[in-house]
Amino acid sequence: MNTIIVKASRNTDSAPKCSLSTQTVAFSHYNHLSSQLPVDPITNEVVAGGITAQATQCLDNIKAIAHSIDHVMDDVVKITIFLKDIADIAAVDAVYANFFQSYLPTRTVLAVAALPMDKALIQIDAVISNGEGTHPQAACDLVKVTNDTDNAPKNSVSTQTVAFSHYNNISAQLPIDPNTGSLVTGGVKEQTGQCLKNIKAILESIDVPVDDIVKVNIYLTDLANIDAVNEVYTTFFPDSAIARTVGYMPARTVSAASALPMAALVQIDVVVSHGDGTPPQAVEDRHGIVIKANNTTNAPKNSLSTQTVAFSHYNNISAQLPISPASGEIVVSDITAQATQCLDNIKAIVESIGHVMDDIVKVTIQLKNIADIAAVNNIYASFFNSDLPARTVIGVSAIPMDALIQIDAVLSNAEGTPPALS
């Protein structure tokens, strides 16, 4: 493995610190931030004052982290907002736009069953562009490229797609008919189809095929609907003859949302490879980078996703359930055993592509019972030898296969993908 590019893990006293995560982990041209709770960094307590004060504190914390690494809020490319009550989004939106001056990032909003720290009503995480790269990449003033098309729903507080360097982040798509601005009629199948049609329309507007998607996040208000979702999903993936030949499917995470905007049943967001890069990358650097998908028998396989999908300088890993790869079954119903199995599966995937756990830049942990985080934390750090990744923890009402925990990760990829970034 080529270890020339160095991961930069940083904390500032101006935002809350956590012993089990790093506030921001930069690698290549992106910074991944840990989710920010509405915690005052001086008192380490959740601020009083309701959702408006809490949303402001979360965004103030993100702003403090961005400023500590010589960035500004307009360098944010993606925001994910986790709410206890989906109705609070109106209050969040009232303060949200004040933090962005020239454009709005892509965005995903969902309600979850629980958040760390009982009094928290909101938690926000972010991905920030990193034009200077990480050592020893030379600094370059890469330009964010934003786009909205009339063929997909528009939103006054987000941009449909924001490209930076070799990735596009797409705002979460609800099952909205762009012609009416309303949810489509029908059930979860119709809604899933509309979400995916909206994503496809956005990709077509920037001349990107569906098979350039490297990661898919599906949010469902009822996990019992997953079979119906999958029935529609397989009509979109794989999309091209080449992808069908190799059986390419993006990495994927399926999450339970307590509620979604507009009372939708499903919401989908995606991360897309961007071989062209963004200006002023040289023309010779813009073409020929390939998606490199990989599965190992040492971790559970899924016909609808690939364990890890590498593109450019990142690997996107599918969410891992506490499944024994030998039996294909969930391990005993104890949170410590299940957390260990999830992390063992991630470690097996990471090692199968010549990496180590310390190459991980971001981890997202979903728990059926948020109180289980203490038990998870007891074994979590033992899987890392150096600086801990950025991290998000949420409580959810359900997890696939009735598991107690699900974990996904984003992994640095110093060697890049052939042939342009070897």
Disulfide bonds with the S-S distance in Angstrom:
none
